[in-house]
Amino acid sequence: MPPSAGEQRRALELSLALVNSSNVRAMMQELQAFLESCPPDLRADCASGILLAAERFAPTKRWHIDTILHVLTKAGTHVRDDAVANLTQLIGGAQELHAYSVRRLYSALAEDISQQPLVQVAAWCIGEYGDLLVEGNCEDTEPPQVEEEDILALLETVLQSHMSLPATRGYALTALMKLSTRLQGDNNRIRKVVSIYGSCLDVELQQRAVEYNTLFQKYDHMRAAILEKMPLVERGGARVEEEAKERQTAAQLLEEAAPAPPEPQASKLLDLLDLLDGTPGNTQHPPLLDPSPEGALVNLLDLPCVPLPPAPIPNLKVFEREGVQLNMSFIRPPETPSLLLITVTTTNSSGGDVTHFICQAAVPKSLQLQLQAPSGNTLPAQGGLPITQLFKILNPNKAPLRLKLRLTYNHLGHSVQEIFEVNNLPVETWQ
């Protein structure tokens, strides 16, 4: 019996969560094979997951480029909107791979012009490095022989194809214009194509063609300088550094708001769909509240000035299966209202022990999550000692709270794994 759509989705999420730097090559082969045969409703998630994993764990730039090209070739219409910009930036910053990349993209474009993101990247790359196609200098053992006329004809095919989007035609027209300074042949053919699109019905494409015509007619002496190759760019840049600083600041705020004893394996920051592998420790987590001695006694004369404690947040049952039940209780410390403390209590009322129990969690990227070590990993049968674990969530923007949980354990002779979202948390946990 073939797996259901829900089972395939859970398997995909688990596979993507297990990718790391040591297994990325093998896992990507399996995921790419699944991408070619998976149901249409899973293709976008699979493609997006492959691109994200490749960006995080790529062993080499060439492998990274090959992986993105494979996704664009097999599922180009399902990729994220930023896939084109990311790949052009990656290729632009890898000078040693310019010849290799332009040949790979030219060959892919010659075979299929229906995948619009692939066509856009190929047109950009051919416009930038089309001269390397003709030179034939490439690390490939037998680089294909490409003539200037072949390159121009392929870009004209893209311009004339009914499958090409307006943005794709813009890439192709710009590529032709750049090739007027890269190739050594006569530019009359390029001039004619550009002049034709000066009367195109698409206003943006028409404006671009008019500007290129003007460049040919009035500023031809400046054309080579204006259309020179894009400078090399580095992956990341100021924005990535800024985001890294923001994450570091958030982590510091979390530590200041709720300090925890140093436990290297017990505390990890997670973002959405980034479930980490690990085994729970055997140490008991610290108590939720540490009341100060001053709070133990209250002077009766000061009672009218003491603020009323906040109303308790109702508990929530989030999971139950074959006697295994998981409940959550919540506390928001008054001195740190942006911090939420969740105590996860797991009980077992069945007739068999639960062993190797692991509970992992993830939150949206706008939040910060810190996991404390659980009290154990075994639940005795018939209501024995429960397992408790503390989650600390920092939510300075009071964003609606969602949790994604992954449970793994052995029970009644079976290995159980559950991945699910908790979307019905009380509003008091985040408002």
DRENDOSE-339508 format. One line per field, with one value per residue (C-alpha): residue in three letters; x, y, z; residue number from 1. Coordinates in steps of 0.5 Angstrom, whole numbers, plus 2048, in hexadecimal, padded with zeros to 3 digits. Example, Ala and Ser with C-alpha at 12.3 -4.5 7.8 and 13.67 -1.06 7.14 Angstrom:
BEGIN
res: ALA|SER
u: 819|81B
v: 7F7|7FE
w: 810|80E
n: 1|2
This chain:
BEGIN
res: MET|PRO|PRO|SER|ALA|GLY|GLU|GLN|ARG|ARG|ALA|LEU|GLU|LEU|SER|LEU|ALA|LEU|VAL|ASN|SER|SER|ASN|VAL|ARG|ALA|MET|MET|GLN|GLU|LEU|GLN|ALA|PHE|LEU|GLU|SER|CYS|PRO|PRO|ASP|LEU|ARG|ALA|ASP|CYS|ALA|SER|GLY|ILE|LEU|LEU|ALA|ALA|GLU|ARG|PHE|ALA|PRO|THR|LYS|ARG|TRP|HIS|ILE|ASP|THR|ILE|LEU|HIS|VAL|LEU|THR|LYS|ALA|GLY|THR|HIS|VAL|ARG|ASP|ASP|ALA|VAL|ALA|ASN|LEU|THR|GLN|LEU|ILE|GLY|GLY|ALA|GLN|GLU|LEU|HIS|ALA|TYR|SER|VAL|ARG|ARG|LEU|TYR|SER|ALA|LEU|ALA|GLU|ASP|ILE|SER|GLN|GLN|PRO|LEU|VAL|GLN|VAL|ALA|ALA|TRP|CYS|ILE|GLY|GLU|TYR|GLY|ASP|LEU|LEU|VAL|GLU|GLY|ASN|CYS|GLU|ASP|THR|GLU|PRO|PRO|GLN|VAL|GLU|GLU|GLU|ASP|ILE|LEU|ALA|LEU|LEU|GLU|THR|VAL|LEU|GLN|SER|HIS|MET|SER|LEU|PRO|ALA|THR|ARG|GLY|TYR|ALA|LEU|THR|ALA|LEU|MET|LYS|LEU|SER|THR|ARG|LEU|GLN|GLY|ASP|ASN|ASN|ARG|ILE|ARG|LYS|VAL|VAL|SER|ILE|TYR|GLY|SER|CYS|LEU|ASP|VAL|GLU|LEU|GLN|GLN|ARG|ALA|VAL|GLU|TYR|ASN|THR|LEU|PHE|GLN|LYS|TYR|ASP|HIS|MET|ARG|ALA|ALA|ILE|LEU|GLU|LYS|MET|PRO|LEU|VAL|GLU|ARG|GLY|GLY|ALA|ARG|VAL|GLU|GLU|GLU|ALA|LYS|GLU|ARG|GLN|THR|ALA|ALA|GLN|LEU|LEU|GLU|GLU|ALA|ALA|PRO|ALA|PRO|PRO|GLU|PRO|GLN|ALA|SER|LYS|LEU|LEU|ASP|LEU|LEU|ASP|LEU|LEU|ASP|GLY|THR|PRO|GLY|ASN|THR|GLN|HIS|PRO|PRO|LEU|LEU|ASP|PRO|SER|PRO|GLU|GLY|ALA|LEU|VAL|ASN|LEU|LEU|ASP|LEU|PRO|CYS|VAL|PRO|LEU|PRO|PRO|ALA|PRO|ILE|PRO|ASN|LEU|LYS|VAL|PHE|GLU|ARG|GLU|GLY|VAL|GLN|LEU|ASN|MET|SER|PHE|ILE|ARG|PRO|PRO|GLU|THR|PRO|SER|LEU|LEU|LEU|ILE|THR|VAL|THR|THR|THR|ASN|SER|SER|GLY|GLY|ASP|VAL|THR|HIS|PHE|ILE|CYS|GLN|ALA|ALA|VAL|PRO|LYS|SER|LEU|GLN|LEU|GLN|LEU|GLN|ALA|PRO|SER|GLY|ASN|THR|LEU|PRO|ALA|GLN|GLY|GLY|LEU|PRO|ILE|THR|GLN|LEU|PHE|LYS|ILE|LEU|ASN|PRO|ASN|LYS|ALA|PRO|LEU|ARG|LEU|LYS|LEU|ARG|LEU|THR|TYR|ASN|HIS|LEU|GLY|HIS|SER|VAL|GLN|GLU|ILE|PHE|GLU|VAL|ASN|ASN|LEU|PRO|VAL|GLU|THR|TRP|GLN
u: 800|803|804|7FF|800|801|806|80A|80A|80C|812|814|814|818|81D|81E|81F|824|829|830|837|839|833|831|833|830|829|829|829|823|81F|821|81E|818|817|817|811|80D|806|805|803|80A|80E|80F|810|815|819|819|81C|821|823|824|828|82C|82E|82F|833|836|83D|840|83D|83D|839|834|833|832|82D|829|829|826|820|81F|81F|81A|816|817|810|810|816|816|816|81D|820|822|826|829|82C|82E|832|835|838|83A|83E|841|846|849|843|840|842|83F|839|837|838|834|82E|82F|82E|828|825|826|822|81C|81A|814|817|816|81B|820|81F|820|827|829|828|82C|832|832|832|837|83C|83A|841|843|83E|842|849|848|84C|849|84B|846|84A|846|843|83D|83F|83B|83A|838|832|830|830|82C|827|826|824|820|81C|81B|818|814|811|80A|80C|811|80E|80F|815|818|818|81B|821|822|822|827|82B|82B|82D|833|835|836|83D|83F|83F|843|83E|83A|835|82F|82B|82B|829|823|821|821|81E|818|816|816|80F|80D|806|809|80B|811|814|813|816|81C|81D|81C|822|826|825|827|82D|82F|82D|830|834|838|83E|83C|839|83F|83F|838|837|83E|83D|83A|840|841|83C|83D|838|834|836|834|82D|82F|834|82E|82A|82F|830|829|829|82E|82B|825|829|82C|825|822|828|827|820|820|827|828|82E|833|831|834|82F|829|828|828|825|820|81C|816|817|81E|81D|824|826|828|827|824|829|827|828|822|820|820|819|815|815|81A|816|81A|81B|818|811|810|80D|809|808|800|801|803|7FE|7FA|800|802|800|7FB|7FE|7FD|7F7|7FA|7FA|7F6|7FA|7F9|7FA|7FD|7FE|7FB|7FC|7FC|7FC|802|800|803|801|803|803|805|808|80A|80E|80C|813|814|80D|810|813|80E|810|80D|80D|80C|80A|809|805|804|7FE|7FF|801|808|80E|810|817|81C|817|819|815|818|815|815|812|812|818|815|816|81B|81B|81F|81E|820|822|81D|81C|81D|81C|817|810|80E|808|801|802|809|80E|80D|812|812|816|816|816|818|815|817|811|813|80E|808|808|802|805|806|80A|80C|80E|811|810|814|814|813|80D|809|80F|80E|812|80E|80F|80A|80B|806|804|801|7FD|7F8|7FC|7F8|7F9|7FB|802|804|7FF
v: 800|807|80C|811|819|81A|815|817|81E|81C|818|81E|822|81D|81C|824|824|81F|822|824|826|81E|81B|821|81D|817|81A|81F|819|816|81D|81E|817|819|81F|81C|818|81B|81D|825|827|825|828|82F|82D|828|82D|832|82D|82B|832|834|82E|82F|836|834|82E|82E|82B|82E|834|830|82A|830|833|82C|82B|831|830|829|82C|831|82C|827|82C|833|835|833|837|83D|844|845|83F|843|848|843|83F|845|848|841|841|848|847|840|843|83C|839|83E|83A|834|837|83B|834|830|835|836|82F|82E|834|831|82B|82E|836|834|835|83C|83D|839|83D|843|841|83E|845|849|844|844|84C|84C|847|845|846|840|83C|83D|83D|836|837|832|82D|828|822|823|82A|82B|82F|835|83B|842|841|83B|840|845|840|83D|844|846|83F|841|848|845|840|840|83D|843|847|84F|84F|849|84D|853|84E|84B|852|855|84F|850|857|855|850|856|858|851|84D|84F|84F|854|857|858|852|855|85C|859|855|85B|85F|85B|85B|862|862|85C|85C|85A|861|860|85B|861|866|862|861|868|869|864|867|86E|86B|868|86F|874|871|86C|86E|86D|866|862|865|865|85E|85B|855|856|856|850|850|84C|848|84B|852|857|855|84E|851|855|84F|84B|851|851|84A|84B|850|84C|846|84B|84E|847|845|84B|84A|843|841|839|835|833|82D|82C|827|829|830|832|838|835|838|836|82F|82F|829|826|81F|81E|819|81C|81C|819|820|823|82A|830|832|836|83C|83E|842|847|847|84E|84B|846|84B|851|856|857|85F|85E|85A|85F|861|85A|859|853|84D|84C|847|840|83D|837|831|82D|826|826|81E|817|811|80A|80C|811|818|81F|825|82C|831|838|83E|845|848|84F|852|850|850|84E|847|841|83B|834|82E|828|822|81B|816|80E|80B|805|7FE|7FE|802|808|808|80D|813|819|820|825|82C|831|838|83E|842|848|844|841|83A|837|830|82D|826|821|81E|817|813|80D|80D|807|804|805|80C|80C|812|817|81A|822|827|82F|833|83A|83F|846|84A|851|853|84F|84B|846|840|839|833|82D|827|820|81A|814|80E|806|804|7FD|7FA|800|806|80C|812|818|81F|824|82B|82F|834|835|838|83D|844|845|842|848|84E
w: 800|7FE|803|804|803|80A|80B|805|808|80F|80C|808|80E|812|80C|80C|813|813|80E|811|80E|80F|80B|806|800|801|804|7FE|7F9|7FC|7FD|7F5|7F3|7F7|7F4|7ED|7EF|7F5|7F5|7F2|7F9|7FC|7F6|7F9|800|7FE|7F9|7FE|803|7FF|7FD|804|806|800|803|80A|809|802|802|7FC|7F7|7F1|7F5|7F7|7F0|7ED|7F3|7F1|7EA|7EB|7EF|7EA|7E4|7E7|7EB|7E9|7E9|7F1|7F4|7F8|7F5|7F7|7F4|7EE|7F2|7F6|7F1|7ED|7F3|7F4|7ED|7ED|7F3|7F0|7EB|7EA|7E8|7E3|7DD|7E0|7E2|7DC|7D8|7DD|7DC|7D4|7D4|7D8|7D5|7CE|7D1|7D4|7D4|7D8|7DF|7E0|7E6|7E2|7DC|7E0|7E3|7DC|7D9|7DE|7DE|7D6|7D6|7DB|7D9|7D2|7D0|7D4|7D0|7C9|7CC|7CE|7D5|7DA|7DE|7DB|7D7|7D1|7D1|7CC|7C5|7C6|7C0|7C1|7BC|7C1|7C7|7C3|7C0|7C7|7CA|7C5|7C6|7CD|7CB|7C6|7CA|7CD|7D3|7D5|7DA|7D9|7DE|7DB|7D4|7D8|7DA|7D3|7D0|7D5|7D3|7CC|7CD|7D2|7CD|7C8|7CC|7CE|7C7|7C1|7BB|7B8|7BC|7B7|7B9|7C0|7BE|7BA|7BF|7C4|7BF|7BE|7C6|7C6|7C3|7C8|7CB|7D2|7D5|7D9|7D4|7CF|7D3|7D4|7CC|7CB|7D0|7CD|7C6|7C9|7CB|7C4|7C1|7C5|7CA|7C7|7C9|7D0|7CF|7D1|7D8|7D9|7D8|7DB|7DF|7E6|7EC|7F0|7F6|7FD|7FF|805|806|80B|80B|80E|813|815|816|81A|81E|820|821|826|829|82A|82D|832|834|835|83A|83E|83E|841|842|842|845|83F|83C|835|832|836|833|82C|828|822|81D|819|816|819|81D|820|822|829|82F|835|83B|842|846|849|847|84B|84F|84B|850|855|85A|85E|866|865|862|867|86C|86B|870|871|870|869|867|863|85F|85D|856|854|851|84A|849|848|840|83F|83E|837|835|82E|82D|82F|82C|82F|836|835|836|836|83A|83A|840|83F|843|841|846|848|848|840|83D|836|839|839|83D|83B|83F|83B|83F|83C|83F|83D|840|83B|83D|83A|83B|837|835|832|832|82E|82E|829|827|822|822|81C|81B|81E|825|829|82C|831|833|83A|83B|83D|844|840|83A|83D|83F|843|842|846|848|84A|84B|845|841|841|83D|83D|837|837|832|831|82D|82D|827|82A|824|824|827|823|825|820|824|823|827|827|82B|82C|82E|82E|82A|825|823|823|820|820|81C|81D|81F|825|822|828|82D|832|830|837|835|830|831
n: 1|2|3|4|5|6|7|8|9|10|11|12|13|14|15|16|17|18|19|20|21|22|23|24|25|26|27|28|29|30|31|32|33|34|35|36|37|38|39|40|41|42|43|44|45|46|47|48|49|50|51|52|53|54|55|56|57|58|59|60|61|62|63|64|65|66|67|68|69|70|71|72|73|74|75|76|77|78|79|80|81|82|83|84|85|86|87|88|89|90|91|92|93|94|95|96|97|98|99|100|101|102|103|104|105|106|107|108|109|110|111|112|113|114|115|116|117|118|119|120|121|122|123|124|125|126|127|128|129|130|131|132|133|134|135|136|137|138|139|140|141|142|143|144|145|146|147|148|149|150|151|152|153|154|155|156|157|158|159|160|161|162|163|164|165|166|167|168|169|170|171|172|173|174|175|176|177|178|179|180|181|182|183|184|185|186|187|188|189|190|191|192|193|194|195|196|197|198|199|200|201|202|203|204|205|206|207|208|209|210|211|212|213|214|215|216|217|218|219|220|221|222|223|224|225|226|227|228|229|230|231|232|233|234|235|236|237|238|239|240|241|242|243|244|245|246|247|248|249|250|251|252|253|254|255|256|257|258|259|260|261|262|263|264|265|266|267|268|269|270|271|272|273|274|275|276|277|278|279|280|281|282|283|284|285|286|287|288|289|290|291|292|293|294|295|296|297|298|299|300|301|302|303|304|305|306|307|308|309|310|311|312|313|314|315|316|317|318|319|320|321|322|323|324|325|326|327|328|329|330|331|332|333|334|335|336|337|338|339|340|341|342|343|344|345|346|347|348|349|350|351|352|353|354|355|356|357|358|359|360|361|362|363|364|365|366|367|368|369|370|371|372|373|374|375|376|377|378|379|380|381|382|383|384|385|386|387|388|389|390|391|392|393|394|395|396|397|398|399|400|401|402|403|404|405|406|407|408|409|410|411|412|413|414|415|416|417|418|419|420|421|422|423|424|425|426|427|428|429|430|431
